[in-house]
């Protein structure tokens, strides 16, 4: 289980454009890495749009925003375009990053236990270490909480 102060696990995934992405490329910058269950669903849309609406405030604090879900490139690209998201979305189809960050968990859905992504945000410092973890996130108002933590 990751905790604040730990080195952020490496990420090597495709972006919403199909280009390769490495978390290490953002070293020297703060990173808001937020995991969400599925593109273009109600809660995920609220969360993404709040980050979109405040994205310039994050940029002003030398922080990049990166969203990550188990969706493939096409759904991520459609989600990004539909809502005008100005930040990178990553495709964690095999849930490698979700497992490395400990957010792929057993959840209760309609009385059944299923495996899925627990909405979680990691604030990563310029040094590549986890500065803050937001667990079991409620989508509404979350971007403001992260901004306040910066």
C-alpha positions in Angstrom: 0.0 0.0 0.0 1.4 3.4 -1.0 1.7 6.2 1.5 2.6 9.8 1.4 6.4 10.3 1.0 6.8 7.1 -1.1 8.3 7.4 -4.6 5.5 7.4 -7.2 5.5 4.1 -9.2 6.7 4.5 -12.8 4.0 4.7 -15.4 4.4 3.8 -19.1 1.1 3.8 -20.9 -0.5 5.1 -24.1 -2.3 8.5 -24.0 -5.6 9.4 -25.5 -3.8 10.0 -28.8 -2.0 6.7 -28.8 1.3 8.2 -28.0 3.6 6.7 -25.3 3.6 8.4 -21.9 6.1 8.1 -19.1 5.4 9.7 -15.7 9.2 10.4 -15.4 8.8 12.9 -18.3 7.1 15.2 -15.9 9.8 15.2 -13.2 10.4 18.7 -11.9 6.7 19.5 -12.1 4.0 18.7 -9.7 1.5 16.1 -11.0 -2.1 15.6 -10.2 -2.6 11.9 -11.1 -6.2 11.0 -10.8 -7.7 7.5 -11.3 -11.3 7.2 -12.4 -13.4 4.1 -13.2 -14.7 4.9 -16.7 -14.7 7.6 -19.3 -17.9 9.5 -20.0 -19.9 8.2 -17.1 -21.6 10.7 -14.7 -19.2 10.9 -11.8 -16.1 10.7 -14.0 -17.5 13.5 -16.2 -18.1 15.8 -13.2 -14.6 15.2 -11.9 -12.9 15.7 -15.3 -14.9 18.9 -16.0 -14.0 20.3 -12.6 -10.3 19.7 -13.3 -10.8 21.2 -16.8 -12.5 24.3 -15.4 -9.7 25.0 -12.9 -6.8 23.8 -15.1 -5.2 27.2 -15.5 -5.1 27.5 -11.7 -3.2 24.2 -11.6 -0.8 25.3 -14.4 -0.2 28.5 -12.3 1.1 26.3 -9.5 3.4 24.3 -11.8 1.1 21.3 -11.7 0.1 19.1 -14.6 -3.1 17.1 -14.5 -3.2 13.5 -15.8 -6.3 11.4 -15.7 -6.1 7.6 -15.9 -8.7 4.9 -16.4 -8.9 1.3 -17.9 -10.5 2.7 -21.1 -8.8 2.1 -24.5 -7.5 5.0 -26.7 -10.7 5.6 -28.6 -13.1 6.0 -25.6 -10.5 8.2 -23.9 -10.1 10.4 -27.1 -13.8 10.7 -27.4 -14.2 11.7 -23.8 -11.4 14.3 -24.1 -12.9 15.8 -27.2 -16.5 15.7 -26.0 -15.7 17.7 -22.9 -12.8 19.8 -24.1 -10.4 18.4 -21.6 -7.0 20.2 -21.8 -4.9 17.5 -20.1 -3.6 14.1 -20.9 -5.7 11.0 -20.3 -4.0 7.6 -20.0 -5.2 4.2 -21.1 -4.6 1.6 -18.4 -6.4 -1.2 -20.2 -4.4 -4.0 -18.4 -4.8 -2.1 -15.1 -1.0 -2.2 -14.5 -0.8 1.3 -13.1 -4.0 0.9 -11.1 -2.5 -2.2 -9.5 0.9 -0.4 -8.9 -1.0 2.4 -7.2 -3.3 0.1 -5.2 -6.5 1.5 -6.7 -7.7 -1.7 -8.4 -9.9 -3.1 -5.6 -12.9 -5.2 -4.8 -16.0 -3.1 -4.8 -19.7 -3.7 -4.0 -21.9 -3.0 -7.0 -25.6 -3.7 -6.8 -25.0 -6.2 -4.1 -22.3 -8.1 -6.0 -18.5 -8.0 -5.3 -16.6 -6.9 -8.4 -13.1 -5.7 -9.1 -12.8 -2.1 -10.3 -11.0 1.3 -9.9 -11.5 3.1 -6.7 -11.6 6.8 -7.5 -8.3 8.1 -6.0 -6.0 11.0 -6.7 -2.3 11.2 -6.0 -0.5 14.6 -5.8 3.1 13.9 -6.8 5.8 16.5 -6.0 8.5 17.8 -8.2 10.8 15.2 -6.7 8.7 12.3 -7.9 7.4 11.5 -4.4 3.8 11.2 -3.4 2.9 14.4 -1.5 -0.8 13.6 -0.8 -3.3 10.8 -1.4 -7.0 11.5 -1.8 -8.8 8.1 -1.3 -12.4 7.2 -2.0 -12.9 10.5 -3.8 -16.3 12.1 -4.2 -16.3 13.7 -7.7 -18.2 16.9 -6.9 -15.8 19.5 -5.4 -12.7 17.3 -5.7 -10.7 19.5 -8.0 -11.0 22.3 -5.4 -9.7 20.1 -2.7 -6.7 19.1 -4.7 -6.0 22.8 -5.6 -6.2 23.8 -2.0 -3.6 21.0 -1.2 -1.2 22.5 -3.7 
